[in-house]
Amino acid sequence: MKLLSTVLLGLAAAAAIAATFLPLSELLIRLAPEQPQTAYVTTGWSTHFGGTKDEHGPLFAIPIVAAAVVIAAGIRWRKVAFAGAAALAGVTGMLFVYLLNAISFHKAGNIAIDPALEAGFGNGIWVLIAATVLAFGAVVVHPDD
């Protein structure tokens, strides 16, 4: 069980960190009727609008990386693994709700600008949710009490 827990915790930490580099949300919007749609993509570290990178990134990744470090430290102690999994669940849940609100706002608020607007979650949020599930699975099978 120690090996399984170690592998799951390692995968959870790696997946959480990898998720910060993947798109968390994606928005395709046309700013004028004759223009093509432009992608507005948010990752844990940056926001891109078309080819332009926002110099003030969202920094969603900082608490995710902190939780991943605690998860990795939990390989030795079950309580630490649980704390890391709980921290990751909290960050993931708050980020999911924030992105859900932002996506809903853009869909409802920009119909007049671009009826073909597309807004949704990126792959990063799903990887983050999977990392959270892996972390809690590791806590369940962790042999240390």
N, C-alpha and C positions, 0 to 999 in steps of 0.2 A: 504494500500500500504506500510505503514511503516513496518508491520510485514513481508510481502513478501520480501521487500528489505533487512531486517535484516536477514531473513533465507537464502536468496541467497548470501549475503555477507559472512555470517558465513560458508556456504557450500563452497564458493569459497576459502576462507582463509584456511579452513581445507583440502580441496582437493589439494591446492597448496603445503601445507606442507607435506601432505601424499605422493605426487608425488616425493618428494625428496628422499624418502626411497625406491621407486620402481625403477626397471631398466629403465634407459633412453635410453641406447643402449646395444645391445647384439651382440657378434661376436663369432661364432663357427669356430675354425680353427684347422687344423691338422698340427703340426710342422714337422712331418716326415711321409712318406707314410705308415709306419707300425703302427703308433700311433693312438689312438682314438682322436676325436676332443676335444678340450679344450674350455671351455666357458670363454670369456673375457667380463665381465659385468661392466657397469658404472652406478652408481647411483649419486644422487646429492652430496653425502658425501664421496663416496669411489669407488675404482676400484678393482675388483677381477679378477685374472687370475687363473682359476681352483680353488684350495683351498687357494691360496696365495692372501693376501690383500696388495695392494700397500700402503706403509706407507705415500705417498704423494698424498692424495686424490684430486680430481678435485675441490671441494668446489663450485660447481655450485649452491648448495643449499642456500648459503648466500644471494644473491640478491633475490632469490625466497622467502625466509622467510621474508626478509625486506619488500618486496611488499605485502606479506600476512598480515603483521602487519599493514601496512597502509590501506589495504582493511578492516581489522577488525575495525580500528579506523574510517573508513568511515561510519560505522553504524550511527553515529551521523551527519556527514556532507557529503553532496552529492559531493562537490568538492574534498574532501579528498578521497572518494570512487572512484571517477573518476581518481584521481592521482594514486591510488593504482592499479586500473585496467589497466591503461596505462603503469605503471611500469612493471606489470606482463606480459602484452602483449609484451613489449619490450624485457624483459628477455627471455620469451618463444620463441619469433621469432628468436632472436640471437642464442639461444641454439639449436633450430630446424635446422637452417642453418648450424651451426657448426657441429652438428651430421650428417646431410645429407652429408656434405662434407667428414667427416671422414668415414662414411659408404661407400660412393661411392669410396673413395680412397682405402679402404681395399678390396672392391669387385674387383676393377680393378687392384690393385697392387699386389695381392697375388694369382692370378690364377696359376702361375708357382709353387708356394709352395703347394697350396691346391685347386684343381679344385672344390671341394665340399664345399668350404668356404661359410658360411651363415652369413650375416651381416644385421642388421635391427634395427628399433626402438623398444624400450621396452615399456611396459605399462605406465611407468611414463610420457613419453612425451605426450601421449594421455590424461592422467588425467590432466596434466598441461594445455593443450589446452582447455579442458572442464572447468577447473577452470577459465580461462580467459573469456570464453563465459559467465559463470555464473556471474562473476564480472561485466561485461558490462551490462548484463541483469538487475542486481541489480541497477546499476546506472540509467538505463532507468526508472525503476519504483520507484526510490527513491523520497520521497515526499519533501525533503528539497531543497530549491532553494537558 
